């Protein structure tokens, strides 16, 4: 019997889409790359991104709500970490699609 897009199957795809939407922003992709190297405080990310604390905090909230990052308060600062390192491989899949598109374009043009 073929799968149907309802019930638990639909819920699983909706959850996946929520995570992908959280990652679908250049600033949030940058944050994920930086957190792959270790924990960062909001102040560090703010400096690296060149945006105000409010903007960076909103991006971090989107990632946290999707379950991509976790936070830990250390004194007056909040540090963020990746909850699962595998999230870092998602952009490499996107790069694979881009490379395949480039190869196809060269074949069509050639």
C-alpha positions in Angstrom: 0.0 0.0 0.0 1.5 3.4 -1.0 2.2 6.0 1.7 -0.3 8.8 2.1 0.6 12.3 3.2 -1.5 12.4 6.4 -1.3 11.5 10.0 2.2 10.8 11.4 3.7 10.9 7.9 2.4 14.5 7.4 3.6 15.5 10.9 7.1 14.1 10.2 7.4 16.1 6.9 6.0 19.2 8.6 8.7 18.9 11.3 11.4 18.5 8.7 10.1 21.6 6.8 10.1 23.6 10.0 13.8 22.8 10.6 14.7 23.5 6.9 12.8 26.9 7.1 14.9 27.8 10.2 18.1 27.1 8.3 16.9 28.9 5.2 18.5 32.3 5.9 22.1 33.4 5.2 22.7 34.7 8.7 21.4 31.5 10.3 23.6 29.4 8.1 26.5 31.5 9.1 25.6 31.0 12.8 25.4 27.2 12.3 28.9 27.2 10.7 30.3 29.3 13.6 28.7 27.1 16.2 30.1 24.0 14.5 33.5 25.2 15.8 32.2 25.5 19.4 30.0 27.5 21.6 29.6 31.2 21.0 28.1 34.0 23.0 25.6 36.4 21.5 28.1 39.2 21.8 30.7 37.3 19.6 28.0 36.4 17.0 26.8 40.0 17.0 30.4 41.3 16.2 30.9 38.6 13.5 27.6 39.2 11.8 27.7 43.0 12.1 24.2 43.3 13.3 22.6 44.5 16.6 22.0 42.2 19.5 18.2 42.2 18.9 18.6 40.9 15.3 21.1 38.2 16.2 18.9 37.1 19.1 15.9 36.8 16.8 17.9 34.5 14.5 19.1 32.5 17.4 15.5 32.2 18.7 14.4 30.8 15.3 17.2 28.2 15.4 16.4 27.3 19.0 12.7 27.0 18.4 13.4 24.5 15.6 15.7 22.5 17.9 18.9 23.3 16.0 20.7 25.1 18.8 20.7 25.0 22.6 21.5 27.9 24.9 23.3 28.1 28.3 23.5 31.1 30.5 27.0 31.7 31.9 27.0 34.7 34.2 25.6 37.6 32.3 26.2 36.0 28.9 24.2 33.4 26.9 26.2 30.8 24.9 24.8 28.8 22.1 25.8 25.4 20.8 24.6 23.1 18.0 22.3 20.4 19.4 23.4 17.9 16.7 26.5 18.2 14.6 24.8 16.6 11.6 23.0 19.9 10.9 26.3 21.0 9.4 26.0 18.5 6.6 22.8 20.0 5.2 24.5 22.9 3.4 26.9 20.4 1.7 23.8 18.7 0.2 22.7 22.1 -1.1 26.2 22.5 -2.6 25.8 19.2 -4.3 22.6 20.4 -6.0 24.4 23.6 -7.1 27.3 21.6 -8.5 24.9 19.3 -10.4 23.1 22.3 -11.8 26.4 23.8 -13.0 27.4 20.6 -14.7 24.0 20.4 -16.4 24.3 24.0 -17.6 27.8 23.3 -19.0 26.5 20.3 -20.9 23.5 22.3 -22.3 25.8 25.2 -23.3 28.6 23.0 -24.6 
